Amino acid sequence: MSATSGAPDQSSAAGALSGFVPGQRCRRVLPGEERQLGVLRRWLASLLPDCPARDDVLVVATELASNAIQHTASGLSWFAVEVTWHEPVVHIAVADCGGPGEPQVIDDPAGERGRGLRLVQGLSVRTGYIGDQHGRTVWAQIAWTAGPGAAVPAPSQPSVPAVARETARGRRPAWTASLASA
């Protein structure tokens, strides 16, 4: 299926993580509408087995996508999501269409808004962003355990998802090229 339909690209595999192998990447491009957050959650849930780590991945992805829709030009266009499993973490990256401000963690427990990136940091082993007002990718690495009590060391080297590397080169991720009019 094509990227414009919101389906995974040809390098993606359907099914649960048991069929999703380390290093494999699934990608999806969605319209920049809040109702697409439910579509995103259902898509990710279909890829990953039911466990506490999956819940963390769903929360992190939803927060990052929500920020793209609310705080960047993606709210008028599209956003892209990439999920990659690299033992012992799952990488989630959300590419947006850019905006004037950089992602900021707001530390105001009494505030009604602005705590999403704090939540993302709390659920993630590592977070970051790359890009500028023309397009940015915000990413997170969520610990993925093999089972109860399994130790998950933090990766020793930061690993930046492919979508973030493409954004850093000052261009939209290549796999979103079919969205030329977006």
Rosetta blueprint (number, residue, H / E / L):
1 M L
2 S L
3 A H
4 T H
5 S H
6 G L
7 A L
8 P L
9 D L
10 Q L
11 S L
12 S L
13 A L
14 A L
15 G L
16 A L
17 L L
18 S L
19 G L
20 F L
21 V L
22 P L
23 G L
24 Q L
25 R E
26 C E
27 R E
28 R E
29 V E
30 L E
31 P E
32 G L
33 E L
34 E L
35 R L
36 Q H
37 L H
38 G H
39 V H
40 L H
41 R H
42 R H
43 W H
44 L H
45 A H
46 S H
47 L H
48 L L
49 P L
50 D L
51 C L
52 P H
53 A H
54 R H
55 D H
56 D H
57 V H
58 L H
59 V H
60 V H
61 A H
62 T H
63 E H
64 L H
65 A H
66 S H
67 N H
68 A H
69 I H
70 Q H
71 H H
72 T L
73 A H
74 S H
75 G H
76 L H
77 S L
78 W E
79 F E
80 A E
81 V E
82 E E
83 V E
84 T E
85 W E
86 H E
87 E L
88 P L
89 V E
90 V E
91 H E
92 I E
93 A E
94 V E
95 A E
96 D L
97 C L
98 G L
99 G L
100 P L
101 G L
102 E L
103 P L
104 Q L
105 V L
106 I L
107 D L
108 D L
109 P L
110 A L
111 G L
112 E L
113 R L
114 G L
115 R L
116 G H
117 L H
118 R H
119 L H
120 V H
121 Q H
122 G H
123 L H
124 S L
125 V L
126 R E
127 T E
128 G E
129 Y E
130 I E
131 G E
132 D E
133 Q L
134 H L
135 G E
136 R E
137 T E
138 V E
139 W E
140 A E
141 Q E
142 I E
143 A E
144 W L
145 T L
146 A L
147 G L
148 P L
149 G L
150 A L
151 A L
152 V L
153 P L
154 A L
155 P L
156 S L
157 Q L
158 P L
159 S L
160 V L
161 P L
162 A H
163 V H
164 A H
165 R H
166 E H
167 T H
168 A H
169 R L
170 G L
171 R L
172 R L
173 P L
174 A H
175 W H
176 T H
177 A H
178 S H
179 L H
180 A L
181 S L
182 A L
